[in-house]
Amino acid sequence: MREVDVVVVGGGQAGMAVSWHLKREDIDHVVLERATPGHEWLDGRWDAFTLVTPNFQCRLPGFAYDGDQPDGFMTKDETHAFLQRYAASFEPPIEQGVEVTGLTRTAEGFRVRSSAGELDARAVVIATGGYHRPIVPAFAAQLPADVHQLHSSQYKNAEALPPGGVLVVGSGQSGAQIAEDLHLAGRPVHLALGRAPRSARFYRGRDCIAWLEQMGVYDIGVEQHASGLTKRESTNHYMTGRAGGHDIDLRLFASQGMQLSGRLVGADGAHLRFDATMERDLDHADSVMESIKNDIDAYIERAGIAAPTEDRYRPVWRPATEPTELDLHAAGITNIVWAIGYRADYSWVEVGVFDGRGHPTHQRGVTGVPGLYFLGLPWLYTWGSGRFAGIARDAEYLGERIAEQVGARAPAHAA
């Protein structure tokens, strides 16, 4: 039986970040990656994808963005290349093409089953993120066979879809950006909204994310947040880094011909049903954007910062009616892109650290089972925990906890 002090499951940015700390502490460990490091940035994104967060927030342990566009937004290829350079900078012990299929407790720690055999470890870090199984509603099976369906993770570009209109279901970051991509390509688009909030890209002379970072918003721990642990269920604000970054204004798209509706709730063949929630959801998204601006205004005033003033947003379109029904064939819709998220899948983890909804229970990634840790989850500790911005801090914290648990090996050259 192969033995190792620490097994890290997942070789993306989170797995490599904690590996950097373990390697610095000379802790014996291995990173198991089912594909290649950072592959999800290429495999699960569309062609025009860019980061939503500015490049200056791309900070990993011992490595940070050093290009000439700190306020720009890396494409998916550039993000993948960034992670490849990170791996080359310290050479983490990654074993590629190894899928982990099981995790159980043993008297000394844990047993990890994988496609490459079994390992015994004193500690395990699960760094696979929280987006594992694409969500598609059960009623999708009732839709006509001649309507092409795909999840947002499979979408690449407008040209790759069959001719005809496209229904995008979901208005979170992926849904809103894919709807824009299709709209810019000239495809007829119908967007079924959800409850996602939005943010302005820029306000009073700076990127809103830059303001929020300066304000310390990304340093607030989830347990200190007004919403508490329920914040882990929240949806990210939609905006885009495309073409230098800009707002995504769904009302503007509607004024240009995009068809909007409320939440999709069911189907009977080609006949779809929607809740009458479109106007409510548009108003909600705008209200969140304006509340962020209120916070920025208050901060600028408190700090005495000389910043340009800016007029507030005024809705450019309001719906005359609330559509609650749609016939796909009559509307010429031949494609549906499901952009309603993912479910976490920890079925391979045979250790009791999950709540009734299947989410891991932890405090800053440390579970109640000694030696079992999570990293890279949204709101693991702060708003930035699921992004480059917060992973370095989370990885450092877990690295310290792991070092306390397993200790460091004596250097190879020691007598």
LINNOR-V826604 format. One record per residue. SS is DSSP state (hx for helix, st for strand, lp for the rest). PHI is phi in radians with two decimals (NA if undefined). OMEGA is omega in whole degrees, 0 to 359 (NA if undefined). Layout:
SS & PHI & OMEGA
SS & PHI & OMEGA
This chain:
lp & NA & 178
st & -1.27 & 180
st & -2.15 & 179
st & -2.63 & 181
st & -1.17 & 185
st & -2.36 & 171
st & -1.91 & 174
st & -1.84 & 180
st & -1.71 & 180
lp & 1.97 & 183
lp & -1.93 & 173
lp & -1.46 & 183
hx & -1.11 & 180
hx & -1.21 & 180
hx & -1.08 & 179
hx & -1.22 & 180
hx & -1.11 & 179
hx & -1.26 & 176
hx & -1.07 & 178
hx & -1.00 & 180
hx & -1.24 & 179
hx & -1.13 & 179
hx & -1.17 & 179
hx & -1.10 & 178
lp & -1.50 & 180
lp & 1.01 & 177
lp & -1.63 & 181
lp & -1.12 & 182
st & -2.74 & 176
st & -2.46 & 177
st & -1.89 & 180
st & -1.76 & 183
st & -2.20 & 186
lp & -1.22 & 178
lp & -2.17 & 177
lp & -2.26 & 182
lp & -1.01 & 177
lp & 1.27 & 185
lp & -1.05 & 184
hx & -1.10 & 179
hx & -1.21 & 178
hx & -1.66 & 189
hx & -1.36 & 189
lp & -1.91 & 181
lp & -2.18 & 178
lp & -1.44 & 189
lp & -1.08 & 184
lp & -1.59 & 183
lp & -1.08 & 168
st & -2.35 & 172
lp & -1.09 & 172
lp & -1.49 & 179
lp & -1.51 & 180
lp & -1.12 & 183
hx & -1.03 & 182
hx & -1.13 & 177
hx & -1.50 & 179
lp & -1.44 & 183
st & -2.24 & 176
st & -2.06 & 182
lp & -0.95 & 178
lp & 1.28 & 187
st & -2.78 & 180
st & -2.50 & 177
lp & -1.00 & 182
lp & -2.27 & 180
lp & -1.38 & 184
lp & -1.68 & 178
lp & -2.30 & 181
lp & -1.06 & 179
lp & -1.67 & 178
lp & -1.55 & 186
lp & -2.41 & 183
lp & -1.15 & 172
st & -1.31 & 180
hx & -1.13 & 179
hx & -1.16 & 179
hx & -1.18 & 178
hx & -1.15 & 177
hx & -1.07 & 179
hx & -1.13 & 177
hx & -1.02 & 180
hx & -1.23 & 176
hx & -1.14 & 178
hx & -1.18 & 177
hx & -1.10 & 178
hx & -1.05 & 181
hx & -1.17 & 184
hx & -1.25 & 180
hx & -2.47 & 174
lp & 0.92 & 177
lp & -1.12 & 181
lp & -1.37 & 183
st & -1.60 & 172
st & -1.88 & 186
st & -1.50 & 178
lp & 1.21 & 181
lp & -2.01 & 180
lp & -1.70 & 177
st & -1.46 & 186
st & -1.99 & 180
st & -2.89 & 177
st & -2.49 & 179
st & -2.32 & 178
st & -1.52 & 174
lp & -2.27 & 180
lp & -1.09 & 183
lp & -1.75 & 182
lp & 2.81 & 186
st & -2.53 & 171
st & -2.02 & 181
st & -1.90 & 175
st & -1.69 & 182
st & -2.57 & 178
lp & -1.16 & 179
lp & -1.85 & 180
st & 2.01 & 183
st & -1.85 & 176
st & -2.30 & 170
st & -1.83 & 183
st & -2.39 & 175
st & -1.42 & 180
st & -2.56 & 179
st & -2.36 & 173
st & -1.94 & 177
st & -1.62 & 185
lp & -2.12 & 182
lp & -1.71 & 183
lp & 1.27 & 182
lp & -2.10 & 183
lp & -1.99 & 188
lp & -1.98 & 186
st & -2.00 & 179
st & -1.02 & 179
lp & -1.58 & 171
lp & -2.32 & 184
lp & -1.15 & 182
hx & -1.06 & 183
hx & -1.25 & 176
hx & -1.05 & 180
hx & -1.20 & 181
hx & -1.54 & 183
lp & -1.30 & 182
lp & -1.02 & 182
lp & -1.16 & 182
lp & -1.50 & 174
lp & -1.71 & 182
st & -1.33 & 181
st & -2.04 & 175
st & -2.68 & 176
st & -1.49 & 180
hx & -0.99 & 179
hx & -1.19 & 180
hx & -1.72 & 182
lp & -1.26 & 178
lp & -2.05 & 179
lp & -2.90 & 183
hx & -1.13 & 184
hx & -1.16 & 182
hx & -1.37 & 180
lp & -1.60 & 174
lp & -1.03 & 179
lp & -1.00 & 178
lp & 2.09 & 181
st & -1.33 & 182
st & -2.27 & 170
st & -1.70 & 173
st & -1.78 & 183
st & -1.87 & 180
lp & 2.00 & 183
lp & -2.09 & 171
lp & -1.27 & 183
hx & -0.99 & 182
hx & -1.17 & 182
hx & -1.08 & 181
hx & -1.14 & 182
hx & -1.28 & 177
hx & -1.19 & 176
hx & -1.03 & 177
hx & -1.11 & 180
hx & -1.03 & 179
hx & -1.18 & 180
hx & -1.09 & 180
hx & -1.16 & 179
lp & -1.41 & 178
lp & 1.50 & 178
lp & -1.43 & 172
lp & -1.13 & 186
st & -2.16 & 170
st & -2.08 & 182
st & -2.03 & 175
st & -1.61 & 187
lp & -1.35 & 167
lp & -2.10 & 185
lp & -1.65 & 185
lp & -1.10 & 175
lp & -1.47 & 174
st & -2.33 & 178
lp & -2.40 & 169
lp & -1.17 & 176
lp & -1.30 & 180
st & -2.21 & 176
st & -2.70 & 178
lp & 0.91 & 170
lp & 1.57 & 182
st & -2.49 & 170
st & -1.08 & 180
hx & -1.03 & 179
hx & -1.15 & 176
hx & -1.12 & 176
hx & -1.05 & 184
hx & -1.09 & 177
hx & -1.15 & 179
hx & -1.09 & 180
lp & -1.33 & 180
lp & 1.47 & 182
hx & -1.07 & 183
hx & -1.40 & 178
hx & -1.78 & 182
lp & -1.40 & 178
lp & -1.20 & 185
hx & -1.06 & 182
hx & -1.30 & 176
hx & -1.64 & 182
lp & -1.29 & 182
lp & -1.02 & 181
lp & -1.53 & 180
hx & 1.08 & 185
hx & -1.14 & 178
hx & -1.13 & 179
hx & -1.07 & 180
hx & -1.13 & 180
hx & -1.65 & 188
lp & -1.31 & 179
lp & -1.69 & 180
lp & -1.20 & 179
lp & -1.23 & 179
st & -1.62 & 174
lp & -2.87 & 181
st & -2.57 & 172
lp & -1.78 & 183
hx & -1.12 & 176
hx & 0.94 & 179
hx & 1.58 & 178
lp & 1.68 & 176
st & -2.87 & 174
lp & -1.14 & 164
lp & -1.92 & 182
lp & -1.91 & 182
hx & -1.15 & 176
hx & -1.14 & 178
hx & -1.11 & 178
hx & -1.04 & 180
hx & -1.09 & 179
hx & -1.17 & 179
lp & -1.72 & 175
lp & 2.05 & 176
lp & -1.17 & 179
st & -1.61 & 180
st & -1.97 & 174
st & -2.59 & 175
lp & -1.38 & 185
lp & -1.15 & 176
st & -1.31 & 186
st & -2.08 & 180
st & 3.13 & 182
st & -2.61 & 172
st & -2.30 & 187
lp & 1.13 & 181
lp & -1.46 & 184
st & -1.65 & 181
st & -1.84 & 178
st & -2.12 & 182
st & -2.24 & 169
lp & -1.30 & 178
lp & -1.50 & 186
lp & -2.08 & 185
hx & -1.04 & 184
hx & -1.12 & 178
hx & -1.03 & 183
hx & -1.25 & 175
hx & -1.11 & 179
hx & -1.11 & 180
hx & -1.09 & 180
hx & -1.04 & 180
hx & -1.14 & 182
hx & -1.13 & 177
hx & -1.14 & 178
hx & -1.01 & 182
hx & -1.21 & 178
hx & -1.20 & 175
hx & -1.13 & 177
hx & -1.10 & 177
hx & -1.02 & 180
hx & -1.12 & 179
hx & -1.15 & 177
hx & -1.00 & 182
hx & -1.11 & 179
hx & -1.15 & 180
hx & -1.03 & 180
hx & -1.20 & 180
hx & -1.07 & 185
hx & -1.47 & 180
lp & 1.12 & 183
lp & -1.52 & 175
lp & -1.45 & 181
lp & -2.25 & 179
lp & -1.09 & 175
lp & -1.48 & 184
lp & -2.65 & 176
lp & -1.14 & 179
lp & -1.40 & 181
lp & -1.17 & 171
lp & -2.13 & 182
lp & -0.97 & 181
lp & -1.61 & 182
lp & -2.81 & 172
lp & -2.34 & 183
lp & -1.23 & 175
lp & -1.38 & 179
lp & -2.45 & 176
lp & -1.96 & 180
lp & -1.18 & 179
lp & -2.08 & 179
st & -2.46 & 178
st & -2.68 & 173
st & -1.73 & 185
lp & -1.02 & 183
lp & -1.17 & 181
lp & -1.15 & 181
lp & -1.50 & 180
lp & 1.26 & 180
st & -1.54 & 182
st & -1.98 & 183
st & -2.40 & 172
st & -2.26 & 174
st & -1.89 & 179
st & -1.51 & 181
lp & -2.13 & 184
lp & -1.96 & 169
lp & 1.72 & 186
st & -2.39 & 168
st & -1.92 & 173
lp & -1.27 & 179
lp & -2.31 & 177
lp & -1.96 & 183
lp & -1.06 & 180
lp & -1.40 & 180
st & -1.61 & 183
lp & -1.68 & 180
lp & -2.32 & 187
lp & -1.38 & 179
lp & -2.21 & 185
st & -2.05 & 177
lp & -1.50 & 184
lp & -1.17 & 179
lp & -1.77 & 178
lp & 1.50 & 179
lp & -1.59 & 179
st & -1.16 & 175
lp & -1.68 & 185
lp & -2.87 & 171
st & -2.21 & 184
lp & 0.95 & 177
lp & 1.57 & 180
st & -1.68 & 181
lp & -1.54 & 177
lp & -1.33 & 176
lp & -1.68 & 183
lp & -0.95 & 177
lp & 1.67 & 179
st & -1.95 & 187
st & -2.33 & 174
st & -2.16 & 179
lp & -2.59 & 176
lp & 1.56 & 179
lp & -1.49 & 173
lp & -1.02 & 180
lp & 0.95 & 172
lp & -0.93 & 176
lp & -2.35 & 179
lp & -2.26 & 179
hx & -1.04 & 182
hx & -1.45 & 188
hx & -1.07 & 180
hx & -1.58 & 182
lp & -2.13 & 176
hx & -0.97 & 189
hx & -1.02 & 186
hx & -1.97 & 185
hx & -1.14 & 182
hx & -1.05 & 180
hx & -1.14 & 179
hx & -1.11 & 180
hx & -1.15 & 178
hx & -1.10 & 180
hx & -1.08 & 180
hx & -1.17 & 178
hx & -1.02 & 178
hx & -1.17 & 180
hx & -1.15 & 180
hx & -1.18 & 178
hx & -1.07 & 177
hx & -1.13 & 183
hx & -1.35 & 189
hx & -1.76 & 182
lp & 1.28 & 180
lp & -1.91 & 176
lp & -1.27 & 171
lp & -1.21 & 180
lp & -0.96 & 184
lp & -1.04 & 183
lp & -1.53 & 183
lp & -1.24 & 181
lp & -1.37 & NA
